[in-house]
Amino acid sequence: MLPKIFAEERAQSSWNAVYLLLVIAIAAILLIALIKPMFRQSQQIIKQTKIKPK
């Protein structure tokens, strides 16, 4: 029964969609992991270089 299900085109396309979602999720996590520290660092630089009013 299972080999017949996996041989069908619909089953293959649904697995392709699952793999695509996994790749997109991993890419999003990596991007967030890289961008978030850069954003924090830029905020700290802005605080340090801000001109205080007299």
C-alpha positions in Angstrom: 0.0 0.0 0.0 2.7 2.5 1.0 4.9 2.1 -2.2 1.8 2.7 -4.3 1.0 5.9 -2.4 4.6 7.2 -2.7 4.6 6.3 -6.4 1.7 8.6 -7.1 2.5 12.1 -8.5 0.3 13.8 -5.9 2.3 12.3 -3.1 5.5 13.4 -4.7 4.3 17.0 -5.2 3.1 17.2 -1.6 6.5 16.1 -0.4 8.1 18.7 -2.7 5.9 21.3 -1.0 7.0 20.1 2.5 10.7 20.3 1.5 10.2 23.7 0.1 8.5 24.9 3.3 11.4 23.4 5.3 14.0 25.2 3.2 12.1 28.5 3.5 11.8 28.1 7.2 15.5 27.3 7.6 16.4 30.3 5.4 14.2 32.6 7.4 15.7 31.4 10.7 19.2 32.0 9.4 18.3 35.5 8.1 16.8 36.4 11.4 19.8 35.1 13.3 22.1 37.2 11.1 20.0 40.4 10.8 18.9 40.7 14.5 22.4 41.2 15.9 23.2 43.7 13.1 20.1 45.7 14.1 21.0 45.7 17.8 24.6 46.8 17.0 23.3 49.6 14.8 21.0 50.8 17.5 23.9 50.9 20.0 26.0 52.9 17.5 23.1 55.4 17.1 22.8 55.8 20.8 26.5 56.5 21.1 26.7 59.0 18.3 23.5 60.9 19.1 24.0 64.6 19.8 22.5 65.6 23.1 20.6 68.9 23.2 22.0 71.7 25.3 
